[in-house]
Amino acid sequence: MSSTATRATGIPAGPPRAEGLAVETVGLTKRYGRAVGIEDLDLQVRVGEVFGFLGPNGAGKTTTIRLLLGLIHPTAGRASLFGMDLATTGPRIRAHLGYVPGDLSLWERMHGHDVLGHLALLRGGVPERAWRTLAERFDLDLQPRVRELSKGNRQKLGLIQALMHEPDLLVLDEPTSGLDPLVQVEFHAVLRELVARGATVFLSSHVLAEVEQVADRAAIVARGHLLVVDDIEALRGQARRRIELDFPRDVPPGLADVPGVADLRVVGGRASCSVTGSLTELLRLATAHGVVDVHTHEPDLEDAFVGYVSAAPAAGSPAPPPAASAP
C-alpha cells in the first residue's frame, strides 16, 4: 500500500502514512434546527492507530462519521482526512476509505458474489481473490441472495466490501453487530494486519470490551459534546474502582471522609464503595479497624465510560473542555 505507486486495485495510492494525522476536526458542528448533532468537536486521529469513538445512543457518533465522510455538511467548523479538506478533495480521498455503516443496506436481489464483484469494479478493479479470501476467512457463503442472508452474514458482506481494497482509513460504525464470537476474533485479526501495513481505523462501537481490546486511544462523547480523549490504559486508570471491605463487627466510621471515596454502602460488617485514585488512605483506615477481607474490582473501559457519561452536562448546558492526551 505504497503512497507513490498505483495499487493492484487500480486506485491511485493514497496519501503518505509515515507521519501526521489521518483525521482532524476543528470546531466541527452539526445542528438540526435547535437540536445538536455534534458541537465544537476538536479531534485528532494519528496515522496508523486504532481510534475508538464511544458514546451512548444519540451522543453524536453517527453524525460525526457522516461529517467525516462528507455525507452531510457541517453547520460550522471543518474536517480533513490526511490533511485534505473534504470540501475540495472529497471524491479523491474517498477512494482510499473503507466504510461500514451502522444501518447497512445492500441490494436485496443480488447474490453475495455479485454485490462484491460490482463494488470491486466501482473501486477501480479490486482483484476477485481479495474479496473471496476475506469471504473464506469470515466463513461467508457468497452464493445466496442478500435477502436470504442472516443479519450476521449481511454484516460480513459489509465488512468485506470495506476491507477488500486495503483502505488507508477504515471507518467502522458498530462493525461486529450480529457476528458470532469466532468471526469477531477473525475480524480483529484482519484489523491488526491492516494496521500493521500502515492503515488507520476509526471505530465506533457500543461493545466496550471490543474497543478496549483493539484500540490504542479513544474519545468519549455524550449529548453532542466531546468529554475526553486519551489512551485506553489512561482511561482505565482514571475510572473509579469498586472495593468491598469486610470487618469482624460494625463498619468503622470515617470511611466516607477518605479522599476519593464515593457511593459508600454499609450492610452489617461489609462496606462497599467506589474509589478514585490511590487506595492507600482507605486501606490504612480499614487495617487500623481490623479489616478481615478486601475485594477489589480493577476498572475497565466500561467503568470509565459510565463515569464520564454520567457526569456529562445536561442537554443545553455548556460543556466543560474535554480532557485530552497529546495528539
C-alpha positions, 0 to 999 in steps of 0.5 A: 500500500505504497503512497507513490505507486498505483495499487493492484486495485487500480486506485491511485495510492493514497496519501503518505502514512509515515507521519501526521494525522489521518483525521482532524476536526476543528470546531466541527458542528452539526445542528438540526434546527435547535437540536445538536448533532455534534458541537465544537468537536476538536479531534485528532486521529494519528496515522496508523492507530486504532481510534475508538469513538464511544458514546451512548445512543444519540451522543453524536457518533453517527453524525460525526462519521457522516461529517467525516465522510462528507455525507452531510455538511457541517453547520460550522467548523471543518474536517480533513482526512490526511490533511485534505479538506473534504470540501475540495478533495472529497471524491479523491480521498474517498477512494482510499476509505473503507466504510461500514455503516451502522444501518447497512443496506445492500441490494436485496436481489443480488447474490453475495458474489455479485454485490462484491464483484460490482463494488470491486469494479466501482473501486477501480478493479479490486482483484476477485481473490481479495474479496473471496479470501476475506469471504473464506476467512469470515466463513461467508457463503457468497452464493445466496441472495442478500435477502436470504442472508442472516443479519450476521452474514449481511454484516460480513458482506459489509465488512468485506466490501470495506476491507477488500481494497486495503483502505488507508482509513477504515471507518467502522460504525458498530462493525461486529453487530450480529457476528458470532464470537469466532468471526469477531476474533477473525475480524480483529485479526484482519484489523491488526494486519491492516494496521500493521501495513500502515492503515488507520481505523476509526471505530465506533462501537457500543461493545466496550470490551471490543474497543478496549481490546483493539484500540490504542486511544479513544474519545468519549462523547455524550449529548453532542459534546466531546468529554475526553480523549486519551489512551485506553490504559489512561482511561482505565486508570482514571475510572473509579474502582469498586472495593468491598471491605469486610470487618469482624463487627460494625463498619468503622466510621470515617470511611466516607471522609477518605479522599476519593471515596464515593457511593459508600454502602454499609450492610452489617460488617461489609462496606462497599464503595467506589474509589478514585485514585490511590487506595492507600488512605482507605486501606490504612483506615480499614487495617487500623479497624481490623479489616478481615477481607478486601475485594477489589474490582480493577476498572475497565473501559466500561467503568470509565465510560459510565463515569464520564457519561454520567457526569456529562452536562445536561442537554443545553448546558455548556460543556466543560473542555474535554480532557485530552492526551497529546495528539 
